[in-house]
């Protein structure tokens, strides 16, 4: 169980320096093994970069100048700061003297490519001398950097395998979701196309009806035109007949007038008994004749 309220090494947000408190200056006594825990605190955000999803590693050089690193797995954060714990292993305190260390926070892509990296400056702690009755170090109890690296690579491979499995599942889910969305989109497009086709058919039917109505109207108009032409011709014929009748009436009137005019040129002579004894005309259709001694003709004179 880690006590997160222990003495804390604070990494400055701006200068990246590691503040080592007085009670934290001693890393332990030579040959301590997995008994001392160092608590670090770092801001959760650095210049707009979220550090909460970064991997954390402590790089160190022990008093014998042996280089190694520790991968951090115990991490907590509250939105403002990140705290993590470094358990000091045997190779850290194996030798008396100064231990140098720094913090490395990084973000990688699949395959291990480093995308972002955040480092602290180098800080130091002291390992004090102690007395051990058995100075012999069993090779099985020592850990060099190659063995440590091999373990780390194995752990890292396991993590990558898990991530790849999760990534595969996520990818399959994304592809399935994308396929469903595309299917829904295609169905919507098909429905819209069907609706458009139905609308087009309806419009075509209405256009056809309009065309039939227009054709019928044109036929009716043509029939009406022909009827009007026929009526006009009949009216024209009637007009000609009326004109001819008027002309005939005018000729008859003219003849009647001529007859009346001609009557004016008769001179009649009758006796006391009303018998025509003499008639004379000077103009009757251009003819001259005399009527004499027609006693058998009787002329009745009114008045």
PyMOL commands that set and color helices and strands:
alter all, ss='L'
color gray80, all
select helices_A, chain A and resi 22-24+139-141+145-263
alter helices_A, ss='H'
color red, helices_A
select strands_A, chain A and resi 8-11+18-19+26-29+37-43+45-46+49-50+55-61+67-71+75-77+81-87+97-108+114-119+123-128+266-270+276-284+287-292
alter strands_A, ss='S'
color yellow, strands_A
deselect
rebuild
show_as cartoon
